[in-house]
């Protein structure tokens, strides 16, 4: 440990009151030698808690001893160094340069006592995110800095909530987009709520996509807090280019540092034009190869492929030392080692059994005797010791792992590829899709491999897509939907997995429809009527979500009939479900243009909910508000505008009441009711109130979209369109009204590109409204009725 790092930790020694926290932090954080030693010293003075800490520390010491033995083997005289290891950000072989503006921004974040507790550092693979985070942590005097290993997010949150933390604590979560979202959310909330101390959480990820925008949905118990602290202003985007240095200069400086580390002459770096946005990892790889070759490279080949070529020497010599290879070089043996390391980079493994299973996925080792498999497994585990000592470490940095995995699979025969993806755990399937999803940005063969992966074990991959799909919009879901239509699945599995798909979801909605389609098709006359009704109702909801409204209407009608029949036999039990089905069916009827039937049905739903709240107001009040909201829409469609306005106002009031106690839960519903109420007010000639209400709906949806873009983008587009619609109705066509409508059209363009069936009609109507706004004068009539918002 360097002296600066020791100074940051040493003040903890001799403070027995927080020893329990010491042991906990040692277990949660990536293994840091100095910190573990301090924890062990402190734990020695504890009574009842001591044995637990001592056992944990003894296990970690043994892990460290094995890791150090492996590293000594890597650097011993008869073995070449791991070339990939030299590029790892944790090694810091190359001096850190540039990024001053980012460091200053992060330093200001830590020193500001009123700042939000979380920052998300994003950037493409290889741009230096992890190295920058390490540099930032090293520059914080007086702060305790911990890198939290996967799976420890909720434990870390609990430790922060308990108060057993230093006065200044920085928690770093690398690969944040791959972590359990509920755990990350809990950690962010705990840091934000920490009292009397300053806790900061730095998340590091490749992008701030749907996983970040839907974080509050993963932790509904504190969704409101998450909505407030996980907006776009908390994202720090790291570009590939290091502004302070030119790419050629970065290569030259890195070559100098690699040469010094390896004890080799400093080579001449080729003078040529390099793209300004070349990721720093590739520049460092070029520098390292220049040092290893001892001469300029003249832009030959792909640097990552060449680095892996050098790394193969390390695999070969390590395998020879482990007794896996004979003394002579055998190209077939080299290929076998490459395959084992490549499959490991793709799948990873948790525990010895999975490592052995991974080895047996290689064609030449499928039927190998257990002793040989164990020797390969031990060799593989020693190549890249994992920081936490439990999971299998793989070749790093990530771009190397992704490149190797894709190229190994690309060169496999089809049968061997299938073997790699067969009988995976869900965790392994998620890892495989994550690696391939990332690799497709820089490896052209990855897209075809994704199709292979999805098709080998469709049920298992569907489960993985539900977990990883929002990280890669449009990448996995279409293939999973297509394959699920004909896959051999078990009905019980489909029911379980369908419940895991979030609602609503632009990305996963089609997958939900594919599942409910198979479930409904599997219903039999022997299936209990309440089970049939439940799944048919879910199917209708999901069909509507993706724009298949005619099919949804047919199913919805059957659900109402089933639940009417059930209510005649047991009214108290089935009345709530019947009321819900009537409310949903009224919406379907309205969408199909059957207005009189829709009005009668929604009136029935309101009556039932008014009956239900007399017995349990708290339970049924939200449903009554929803039913009133939708009934107002049906009244307006039937031309009963006075009644519609009164009913709409009642729905808004009920939803305002609900948001007082549970704002994060009922805010989307309030926004929807305000959207519709603005139209009712405009129809009634109450122009000022109409515009004010319309703008309030937009403001709420703009708030909601910062936390869950996938769910609320359609609503925001509708509310922005609504501003233009109301502006035309009341004769107030201002620059602001036009600008908001333009924004709504832009969102509809995006939505229609992803889901034409659901959004193309509305996109065209919104464009017509915009055209009218540009031509409008006071009192312009609206020719395009704006759809009311459901719910």
C-alpha positions in Angstrom: 0.0 0.0 0.0 1.4 3.5 -0.8 2.0 6.0 2.0 -0.9 8.2 0.9 -3.3 5.3 1.0 -2.0 4.3 4.5 -2.6 7.8 5.8 -6.2 7.7 4.5 -6.8 4.5 6.5 -4.5 4.7 9.5 -6.6 6.9 11.7 -9.1 4.1 12.1 -6.6 2.0 14.2 -7.5 1.8 17.9 -11.1 2.8 17.7 -12.9 -0.2 19.2 -16.4 1.3 19.1 -16.6 0.8 15.4 -14.9 -2.5 15.1 -18.1 -4.3 13.9 -18.3 -1.8 11.1 -14.6 -2.5 10.3 -15.3 -6.2 9.7 -18.4 -5.4 7.7 -16.6 -3.0 5.4 -13.8 -5.5 4.9 -16.3 -8.0 3.8 -18.3 -5.7 1.5 -15.4 -4.0 -0.2 -13.1 -5.2 -2.9 -10.2 -6.7 -1.0 -7.6 -4.1 0.0 -4.6 -5.5 1.8 -4.0 -2.6 4.2 -7.6 -2.3 5.2 -7.9 -6.0 5.9 -4.8 -5.9 8.2 -6.3 -3.0 10.1 -9.6 -4.8 10.4 -7.9 -7.9 11.8 -6.0 -5.9 14.4 -9.2 -4.2 15.5 -11.2 -7.4 15.6 -8.8 -8.9 18.0 -10.1 -6.8 20.9 -13.8 -7.7 20.3 -15.7 -10.2 22.3 -18.8 -12.0 20.9 -18.4 -10.5 17.4 -14.8 -11.5 17.2 -15.0 -15.1 16.0 -17.2 -14.1 13.1 -14.9 -11.4 11.9 -11.8 -13.6 12.6 -13.2 -16.5 10.5 -14.0 -14.1 7.6 -10.6 -12.5 7.8 -8.9 -15.9 7.9 -10.7 -16.9 4.8 -9.8 -13.7 3.0 -6.1 -14.1 4.1 -6.1 -17.5 2.5 -7.6 -16.1 -0.7 -5.0 -13.4 -0.7 -2.2 -15.9 -0.2 -3.4 -17.9 -3.1 -3.7 -14.8 -5.3 -0.2 -13.6 -4.4 1.2 -17.1 -5.1 -0.5 -16.9 -8.5 0.9 -13.4 -9.2 4.4 -14.5 -8.1 4.0 -17.3 -10.7 3.0 -14.8 -13.3 6.1 -12.7 -12.8 8.7 -15.4 -12.0 11.7 -15.9 -14.2 10.3 -18.8 -16.3 7.0 -17.2 -17.0 6.1 -14.2 -19.2 3.9 -11.5 -17.5 0.3 -11.3 -18.4 0.2 -8.6 -21.0 -3.5 -8.0 -20.3 -2.7 -7.5 -16.6 -0.4 -4.5 -17.5 -3.4 -2.8 -19.1 -5.7 -3.3 -16.1 -6.6 0.1 -14.5 -5.8 -1.3 -11.1 -2.2 -1.8 -12.0 -1.7 1.9 -13.0 1.4 1.1 -15.0 0.9 4.2 -17.1 0.7 7.6 -15.4 -2.7 9.2 -15.2 -3.0 12.2 -17.5 -5.7 14.8 -18.3 -9.4 14.7 -17.4 -8.9 17.7 -15.2 -12.4 19.0 -15.8 -14.0 15.8 -14.7 -11.8 15.5 -11.6 -12.7 19.1 -10.6 -16.4 18.4 -11.2 -16.3 15.3 -9.0 -14.2 17.0 -6.3 -16.7 19.9 -6.2 -19.4 17.3 -5.7 -17.7 15.8 -2.7 -17.0 19.2 -1.0 -20.5 20.6 -1.5 -22.5 19.5 1.7 -25.8 20.1 -0.1 -25.0 18.1 -3.2 -27.0 15.0 -4.2 -25.2 11.9 -2.9 -24.9 10.1 -6.2 -23.1 10.6 -9.4 -23.1 8.3 -12.5 -19.9 8.3 -14.5 -20.5 7.0 -18.0 -18.5 6.3 -21.1 -17.9 3.8 -23.8 -15.7 0.7 -23.1 -12.0 1.5 -22.9 -12.3 5.3 -22.4 -10.8 5.0 -18.9 -13.8 5.3 -16.5 -12.4 2.9 -13.9 -8.9 4.4 -14.0 -10.4 7.9 -13.6 -12.5 6.8 -10.6 -9.4 5.3 -9.0 -7.5 8.5 -9.6 -10.4 10.5 -8.1 -10.6 8.3 -5.0 -6.8 8.7 -4.5 -7.1 12.5 -4.6 -9.6 12.7 -1.7 -7.7 13.5 1.5 -9.6 12.6 4.7 -12.1 10.4 2.9 -12.5 6.7 3.3 -12.9 5.1 -0.2 -14.4 1.7 -0.9 -15.1 -0.2 -4.1 -18.1 -2.4 -3.4 -18.1 -5.9 -5.0 -21.1 -7.3 -6.8 -23.8 -8.6 -4.5 -22.9 -6.4 -1.6 -25.0 -3.3 -2.5 -27.9 -3.9 0.0 -25.5 -4.9 2.8 -23.5 -1.7 2.1 -26.8 0.3 2.2 -27.7 -1.3 5.6 -24.2 -0.5 7.0 -24.6 3.2 5.9 -28.1 3.3 7.4 -26.8 1.9 10.7 -24.4 4.9 11.1 -21.2 2.8 11.3 -19.5 4.9 8.7 -16.6 7.5 8.8 -17.4 11.2 8.5 -16.4 11.2 4.9 -17.1 8.0 2.8 -16.9 7.5 -0.9 -18.5 4.3 -2.2 -17.6 3.3 -5.8 -19.8 0.8 -7.7 -18.1 -0.3 -11.0 -20.2 -1.9 -13.7 -23.3 -0.4 -12.1 -25.6 -1.2 -15.0 -24.9 -4.9 -14.4 -25.7 -4.8 -10.6 -28.9 -5.7 -8.9 -31.0 -2.5 -9.5 -32.9 -2.8 -6.2 -29.5 -3.0 -4.4 -28.1 0.0 -6.2 -31.3 1.9 -5.5 -31.1 1.0 -1.8 -27.5 2.1 -1.7 -28.3 5.5 -3.3 -31.2 6.1 -0.9 -29.1 5.2 2.2 -26.3 7.6 1.1 -28.8 10.4 0.5 -30.4 9.9 3.9 -27.2 9.6 5.8 -27.2 12.0 8.8 -24.2 13.6 10.5 -21.8 12.2 7.9 -21.1 12.8 4.2 -21.5 9.8 2.0 -21.1 9.9 -1.7 -21.9 7.1 -4.2 -20.0 7.0 -7.5 -21.6 4.7 -10.0 -19.5 3.7 -13.0 -21.3 2.4 -16.2 -21.1 2.4 -19.9 -24.3 4.4 -20.3 -27.2 6.0 -18.6 -29.9 4.1 -20.4 -33.2 2.5 -19.3 -31.5 0.8 -16.4 -30.8 4.2 -14.9 -34.0 5.8 -16.0 -36.1 3.0 -14.4 -34.2 2.7 -11.1 -37.1 4.0 -9.1 -39.3 1.3 -10.5 -36.9 -1.3 -9.0 -37.2 0.2 -5.5 -40.8 1.5 -5.1 -40.6 1.9 -1.3 -38.4 5.0 -1.9 -39.3 5.8 -5.5 -40.0 9.4 -4.7 -36.5 10.0 -3.3 -34.9 8.1 -6.2 -36.9 10.2 -8.7 -35.4 13.3 -7.1 -31.7 12.2 -7.1 -31.3 10.2 -10.2 -31.9 12.7 -13.0 -29.8 13.6 -16.0 -28.0 16.3 -13.9 -26.3 13.5 -11.9 -24.7 11.9 -15.0 -21.1 12.8 -15.9 -20.3 11.6 -19.4 -16.7 10.8 -20.1 -15.8 11.3 -23.8 -13.1 9.1 -25.5 -10.9 12.1 -26.3 -8.6 13.4 -23.6 -8.7 17.1 -24.4 -5.3 17.9 -22.8 -3.3 15.5 -25.0 -3.2 14.4 -28.6 -3.5 10.6 -29.3 0.0 10.3 -30.5 1.3 12.0 -27.4 -0.7 9.6 -25.2 0.8 6.6 -27.0 4.4 8.0 -26.6 3.9 8.6 -22.9 2.4 5.2 -22.3 5.3 3.6 -24.2 7.7 5.3 -21.9 5.9 4.0 -18.8 5.6 0.4 -20.2 9.2 0.4 -21.2 10.3 1.5 -17.7 8.0 -1.2 -16.1 9.4 -4.0 -18.3 13.0 -2.8 -18.2 13.1 -2.4 -22.0 14.3 0.5 -24.2 11.9 3.2 -24.9 10.8 2.6 -28.5 10.1 5.1 -31.3 6.4 5.6 -31.7 5.1 5.9 -35.2 4.1 9.4 -36.2 0.7 9.1 -37.9 -2.8 10.5 -37.7 -4.9 8.7 -35.1 -8.6 9.5 -34.7 -9.1 12.0 -31.8 -11.8 9.8 -30.3 -9.7 6.6 -30.1 -10.4 5.1 -26.6 -7.4 5.4 -24.3 -7.3 1.6 -23.8 -6.5 1.2 -27.5 -3.8 3.9 -27.4 -2.3 2.1 -24.4 -2.5 -1.2 -26.1 -0.7 0.2 -29.1 2.0 1.6 -26.8 2.5 -1.7 -25.1 2.7 -3.6 -28.4 5.3 -1.1 -29.6 7.4 -1.8 -26.5 7.0 -5.6 -26.9 7.9 -5.5 -30.6 10.8 -3.0 -30.1 9.9 -1.1 -33.2 7.1 1.2 -34.7 4.0 -0.7 -35.6 3.0 1.2 -38.8 -0.7 0.8 -38.0 -0.8 -3.0 -38.4 -3.8 -5.1 -37.5 -6.1 -4.6 -34.5 -4.3 -3.8 -31.3 -6.7 -5.8 -29.1 -6.3 -8.9 -31.2 -2.5 -8.5 -31.1 -2.6 -8.1 -27.3 -4.5 -11.3 -27.0 -1.8 -13.0 -29.2 0.8 -12.0 -26.6 -1.5 -13.0 -23.8 -1.7 -16.5 -25.3 2.0 -17.0 -24.4 1.1 -16.4 -20.8 -1.7 -19.0 -21.0 0.6 -21.5 -22.6 3.4 -21.2 -20.1 1.0 -21.3 -17.2 -0.6 -24.4 -18.6 2.8 -26.0 -19.1 3.8 -25.2 -15.5 0.5 -26.8 -14.3 1.3 -29.9 -16.3 -1.4 -29.5 -18.8 0.9 -29.3 -21.8 4.0 -31.1 -23.0 7.3 -29.2 -23.5 6.8 -28.8 -27.2 4.5 -26.2 -28.7 1.3 -27.7 -30.2 -1.0 -25.3 -32.1 -4.0 -27.5 -31.2 -3.2 -27.1 -27.5 -2.9 -23.3 -27.9 -6.3 -23.3 -29.6 -7.8 -25.3 -26.7 -6.4 -22.9 -24.1 -7.8 -20.0 -26.0 -11.2 -21.6 -26.1 -11.3 -22.2 -22.4 -10.2 -18.6 -21.6 -12.7 -17.2 -24.1 -15.7 -19.2 -22.8 -14.7 -18.1 -19.3 -14.7 -14.5 -20.4 -18.2 -15.0 -21.9 -19.9 -16.9 -19.0 -17.8 -16.4 -15.8 -18.5 -18.9 -13.0 -19.5 -18.8 -9.3 -17.7 -21.5 -7.4 -15.7 -24.6 -8.4 -18.6 -26.6 -9.8 -19.4 -23.9 -12.3 -15.7 -23.6 -13.3 -15.6 -27.4 -14.0 -18.8 -27.2 -15.9 -17.4 -24.3 -18.0 -14.4 -26.4 -18.9 -16.6 -29.2 -20.1 -18.3 -26.9 -22.5 -15.2 -27.1 -24.7 -15.5 -29.8 -27.3 -12.2 -31.5 -26.6 -12.9 -31.6 -22.9 -16.5 -32.8 -22.9 -15.6 -36.4 -22.1 -12.4 -35.7 -20.2 -11.8 -37.5 -17.0 -12.6 -35.6 -13.8 -8.9 -35.2 -12.9 -8.1 -33.6 -16.2 -11.1 -31.3 -15.9 -10.1 -30.3 -12.3 -6.5 -29.5 -13.5 -7.9 -27.2 -16.3 -10.3 -25.6 -13.8 -7.4 -24.9 -11.3 -5.3 -23.5 -14.1 -8.2 -21.2 -15.2 -8.9 -20.0 -11.7 -5.2 -19.1 -11.2 -4.9 -17.1 -14.4 -6.8 -14.0 -13.2 -7.6 -14.2 -9.5 -10.8 -12.4 -8.7 -10.8 -9.5 -6.3 -13.5 -11.0 -4.1 -12.0 -14.5 -4.1 -15.3 -16.2 -4.9 -16.2 -15.8 -8.5 -14.0 -16.7 -11.4 -11.7 -13.9 -12.6 -11.5 -13.4 -16.3 -9.2 -11.7 -18.7 -9.4 -7.9 -18.3 -9.9 -5.1 -19.4 -13.5 -5.7 -20.6 -12.8 -4.9 -24.2 -10.2 -7.7 -24.3 -12.7 -10.1 -22.7 -15.4 -9.2 -25.2 -13.1 -9.4 -28.2 -11.8 -12.8 -27.1 -15.2 -14.3 -26.4 -16.6 -13.2 -29.8 -13.6 -14.4 -31.7 -13.6 -17.8 -30.0 -17.3 -18.3 -30.7 -17.0 -17.0 -34.2 -14.4 -19.7 -35.0 -16.5 -22.5 -33.4 -18.5 -25.0 -35.5 -22.3 -24.6 -34.9 -22.6 -27.6 -32.6 -19.8 -26.3 -30.3 -21.5 -22.9 -30.1 -24.7 -24.6 -29.0 -22.9 -26.5 -26.3 -21.5 -23.3 -24.9 -25.0 -21.8 -24.4 -26.8 -25.0 -23.2 -28.0 -25.5 -19.6 -26.8 -22.1 -18.3 -27.9 -20.7 -15.0 -29.8 -17.4 -15.3 -26.7 -15.6 -14.0 -24.5 -17.1 -16.7 -27.1 -16.3 -19.3 -27.2 -12.7 -18.2 -23.4 -12.5 -18.3 -23.3 -14.0 -21.8 -25.9 -11.5 -23.1 -24.2 -8.6 -21.4 -20.8 -9.5 -22.9 -22.3 -10.0 -26.4 -24.5 -6.9 -26.1 -21.4 -4.8 -25.3 -19.2 -6.5 -27.9 -21.6 -5.6 -30.7 -20.5 -2.0 -30.5 -17.0 -3.0 -31.6 -17.2 -6.6 -32.9 -19.3 -7.1 -36.0 -19.8 -10.8 -35.4 -21.5 -10.3 -32.1 -25.0 -9.8 -33.6 -25.1 -13.2 -35.2 -23.8 -14.8 -31.9 -26.7 -13.2 -30.0 -29.1 -15.0 -32.3 -27.4 -18.3 -31.6 -27.4 -17.6 -27.8 -31.1 -16.8 -27.7 -32.0 -19.9 -29.7 -30.2 -22.6 -27.7 -32.3 -22.5 -24.6 -35.2 -20.1 -25.2 -36.9 -20.2 -21.7 -33.6 -19.6 -19.9 -32.7 -16.8 -22.3 -36.1 -15.2 -21.9 -35.5 -14.9 -18.2 -32.1 -13.3 -18.9 -33.6 -10.9 -21.4 -36.1 -9.7 -18.7 -33.2 -8.8 -16.5 -30.8 -7.4 -19.1 -33.1 -6.2 -21.9 -33.4 -2.6 -20.7 -29.6 -2.2 -20.8 -29.7 -2.9 -24.6 -33.0 -1.6 -26.1 -33.9 -3.3 -29.3 -31.0 -5.8 -29.1 -32.4 -8.9 -27.4 -36.1 -8.5 -27.1 -37.1 -8.9 -30.8 -35.2 -12.2 -31.1 -36.6 -13.5 -27.8 -40.2 -12.7 -28.9 -39.8 -14.4 -32.2 -38.3 -17.5 -30.7 -40.8 -17.7 -27.9 -43.6 -18.1 -30.3 -42.6 -21.6 -31.3 -40.5 -22.7 -28.3 -41.2 -25.8 -26.3 -42.2 -24.3 -22.9 -44.0 -25.4 -19.7 -47.2 -23.4 -18.9 -46.2 -23.1 -15.2 -42.9 -21.5 -16.3 -44.6 -19.1 -18.6 -46.9 -17.9 -15.8 -44.1 -17.4 -13.4 -41.9 -15.5 -15.9 -44.8 -13.3 -17.2 -45.2 -12.0 -13.7 -41.6 -10.8 -13.8 -42.0 -8.5 -16.8 -42.5 -4.9 -15.6 -45.5 -2.9 -16.6 -45.6 -0.7 -18.5 -42.4 -1.2 -20.6 -41.7 -0.1 -24.1 -38.8 -2.5 -24.3 -40.3 -5.6 -22.7 -44.0 -5.1 -23.6 -43.8 -7.3 -26.7 -42.1 -10.0 -24.7 -44.9 -9.9 -22.2 -47.5 -10.4 -25.0 -45.6 -13.4 -26.3 -45.7 -14.9 -22.8 -49.4 -14.2 -22.2 -50.3 -15.4 -25.7 -48.8 -18.8 -24.8 -50.4 -18.8 -21.4 -53.9 -18.1 -22.8 -53.5 -20.6 -25.6 -52.7 -23.2 -22.9 -55.9 -22.6 -20.9 -58.2 -25.6 -20.9 -61.9 -26.2 -19.9 -60.5 -27.7 -16.6 -58.7 -24.5 -15.7 -60.6 -22.7 -12.9 -62.6 -19.8 -14.2 -60.9 -17.2 -11.9 -57.5 -18.3 -13.3 -58.8 -18.1 -16.8 -60.1 -14.6 -16.2 -56.9 -13.4 -14.5 -54.7 -14.4 -17.4 -57.0 -13.3 -20.1 -57.3 -9.9 -18.4 -53.5 -9.7 -18.3 -53.3 -10.7 -21.9 -55.7 -7.9 -22.9 -53.8 -5.3 -21.0 -50.5 -6.4 -22.6 -52.1 -6.4 -26.1 -53.3 -2.9 -25.6 -49.8 -1.9 -24.4 -48.3 -2.8 -27.8 -51.2 -1.4 -29.9 -53.1 -4.6 -30.7 -56.4 -3.1 -29.6 -59.0 -5.2 -31.6 -57.6 -8.4 -30.2 -57.6 -6.8 -26.7 -61.3 -6.0 -27.0 -62.3 -9.5 -27.9 -60.4 -10.9 -24.9 -61.6 -8.2 -22.6 -65.3 -9.0 -23.4 -64.7 -12.7 -22.5 -63.1 -11.6 -19.2 -66.1 -9.5 -18.3 -68.5 -12.4 -19.0 -66.4 -14.8 -16.9 -66.3 -12.4 -13.9 -70.0 -11.5 -14.1 -70.7 -15.2 -13.8 -68.2 -15.6 -10.9 -69.8 -12.6 -9.1 -73.2 -14.2 -9.2 -71.9 -17.1 -7.1 -69.7 -15.2 -4.7 -70.3 -11.4 -4.9 -68.0 -10.3 -2.1 -65.0 -12.2 -3.4 -65.3 -11.4 -7.1 -66.9 -7.9 -7.1 -63.5 -6.0 -7.1 -62.2 -8.0 -10.1 -65.5 -7.5 -12.0 -65.3 -3.7 -11.4 -61.7 -3.7 -12.6 -62.6 -5.7 -15.8 -65.5 -3.4 -16.5 -63.3 -0.3 -16.3 -60.7 -1.9 -18.6 -63.3 -3.1 -21.0 -64.9 0.3 -21.3 -61.5 1.7 -22.5 -61.3 -1.1 -25.1 -64.8 -0.3 -26.3 -64.0 3.4 -26.6 -60.9 2.7 -28.6 -63.0 0.6 -31.0 -65.4 3.4 -31.5 -68.3 1.7 -29.6 -69.1 4.8 -27.6 -72.5 4.0 -26.2 -71.4 0.6 -25.0 -68.2 2.2 -23.5 -70.3 4.8 -21.6 -72.7 2.2 -20.2 -69.8 -0.1 -19.1 -67.8 2.6 -17.4 -70.9 3.8 -15.6 -71.3 0.2 -14.3 -67.7 0.2 -13.1 -68.1 3.5 -11.2 -71.2 2.2 -9.5 -69.5 -0.9 -8.3 -66.5 1.0 -7.0 -68.8 3.5 -5.2 -70.4 0.4 -3.5 -67.0 -1.0 -2.6 -65.6 2.1 -0.9 -68.5 2.1 1.5 -67.0 -1.0 3.1 -63.2 -0.3 2.6 -62.4 3.2 1.5 -58.6 3.0 1.7 -58.4 -0.1 -0.4 -60.8 0.9 -3.2 -60.4 4.7 -3.4 -57.5 4.5 -5.9 -59.7 2.3 -8.1 -62.7 4.6 -7.8 -60.4 7.6 -8.9 -59.3 5.6 -11.9 -62.9 4.6 -12.8 -64.1 8.2 -12.5 -61.1 9.3 -14.7 -62.1 6.9 -17.4 -65.8 7.6 -17.1 -65.2 11.3 -17.7 -63.6 10.3 -20.9 -66.6 8.3 -22.0 -69.0 11.1 -21.0 -67.0 13.5 -23.1 -67.0 11.2 -26.1 -70.8 10.9 -25.8 -71.1 14.7 -25.9 -72.1 15.0 -22.2 -69.5 17.7 -21.5 -71.0 19.2 -18.3 -71.1 15.8 -16.7 -67.6 15.0 -18.0 -66.2 18.1 -16.5 -67.8 17.4 -13.1 -66.6 13.8 -13.1 -63.1 14.7 -14.3 -62.8 17.3 -11.5 -63.8 14.7 -9.0 -61.1 12.3 -10.3 -58.4 15.0 -10.1 -59.4 15.8 -6.5 -59.2 12.2 -5.4 -55.8 11.7 -7.0 -54.5 14.9 -5.4 -55.6 13.4 -2.1 -53.8 10.2 -2.8 -50.6 11.9 -3.7 -50.5 13.6 -0.3 -49.5 10.3 1.4 -48.0 8.4 -1.5 -46.8 10.9 -4.1 -44.4 8.5 -5.9 -47.1 5.9 -6.3 -50.0 8.1 -7.5 -48.1 11.0 -9.3 -48.4 9.3 -12.7 -52.2 8.9 -12.2 -52.5 12.6 -11.2 -50.6 13.6 -14.3 -53.0 11.6 -16.5 -56.1 13.1 -14.9 -54.7 16.6 -15.3 -54.0 15.9 -18.9 -57.7 15.0 -19.5 -59.1 17.6 -17.2 -57.4 20.3 -19.3 -59.3 19.2 -22.3 -62.6 19.2 -20.3 -61.9 22.8 -19.1 -61.1 24.0 -22.7 -64.4 22.5 -23.9 -66.2 24.4 -21.2 -64.6 27.7 -22.3 -62.5 28.0 -19.1 -59.4 28.9 -21.1 -57.0 30.1 -18.5 -57.6 27.1 -16.2 -57.2 24.8 -19.2 -53.8 26.1 -20.2 -52.6 26.1 -16.6 -53.8 22.5 -16.1 -52.2 21.3 -19.3 -48.9 22.8 -18.4 -49.1 21.2 -14.9 -49.5 17.8 -16.6 -46.5 18.4 -18.8 -44.4 19.4 -15.8 -45.3 16.2 -13.9 -44.6 14.0 -16.9 -41.2 15.7 -17.5 -40.5 14.9 -13.8 -41.5 11.3 -14.3 -39.5 10.8 -17.5 -36.3 11.6 -15.7 -36.8 8.5 -13.6 -38.4 6.0 -16.0 -38.2 7.1 -19.6 -39.3 3.7 -20.8 -42.6 3.9 -19.0 -43.6 7.5 -19.3 -42.3 8.7 -22.7 -45.7 8.0 -24.4 -47.5 10.0 -21.7 -45.1 12.9 -22.0 -45.6 12.9 -25.8 -49.4 12.9 -25.3 -49.3 15.8 -22.7 -47.0 17.9 -25.0 -49.4 17.3 -27.9 -52.2 18.2 -25.5 -50.7 21.7 -24.9 -51.0 22.4 -28.6 -54.5 21.0 -28.8 -55.7 23.1 -25.9 -53.9 26.1 -27.3 -55.8 25.8 -30.6 -59.1 25.2 -28.8 -58.8 28.4 -26.6 -57.2 30.5 -29.3 -53.9 30.9 -27.5 -51.2 29.9 -30.0 -48.0 31.3 -28.5 -44.3 30.5 -29.2 -44.2 28.3 -26.1 -47.3 26.3 -27.1 -45.7 25.6 -30.5 -42.3 24.7 -29.0 -43.9 22.2 -26.6 -45.9 20.7 -29.4 -42.8 20.3 -31.6 -41.2 18.5 -28.7 -44.2 16.2 -28.5 -44.0 15.4 -32.2 -40.3 14.6 -31.9 -41.1 12.1 -29.1 -43.9 10.5 -31.2 -41.4 10.1 -34.1 -39.2 8.2 -31.8 -42.0 6.1 -30.4 -43.5 5.3 -33.8 -40.1 4.2 -35.1 -40.0 1.5 -32.3 -43.7 0.5 -32.2 -45.5 1.6 -35.4 -48.7 -0.2 -34.6 -49.0 1.6 -31.2 -47.9 5.1 -32.1 -47.9 5.8 -35.9 -51.5 7.0 -36.0 -50.9 9.4 -33.0 -47.7 10.6 -34.6 -49.5 11.6 -37.7 -52.3 13.3 -35.8 -49.8 15.2 -33.6 -48.1 16.4 -36.8 -51.4 17.7 -38.1 -52.0 19.6 -34.9 -48.6 21.2 -35.3 -49.4 22.2 -38.9 -52.6 23.8 -37.6 -50.7 25.7 -34.9 -48.4 27.1 -37.6 -51.4 28.3 -39.6 -53.6 29.2 -36.7 -55.2 32.5 -35.8 -57.5 33.1 -32.8 -60.5 30.9 -32.6 -59.1 28.1 -34.9 -61.2 25.0 -34.7 -59.5 21.7 -34.0 -60.1 19.0 -36.6 -58.1 16.2 -34.9 -59.6 15.0 -31.6 -56.9 14.3 -29.1 -57.1 10.8 -27.4 -57.8 11.0 -23.7 -55.2 9.4 -21.4 -56.2 6.2 -19.7 -55.8 5.3 -16.1 
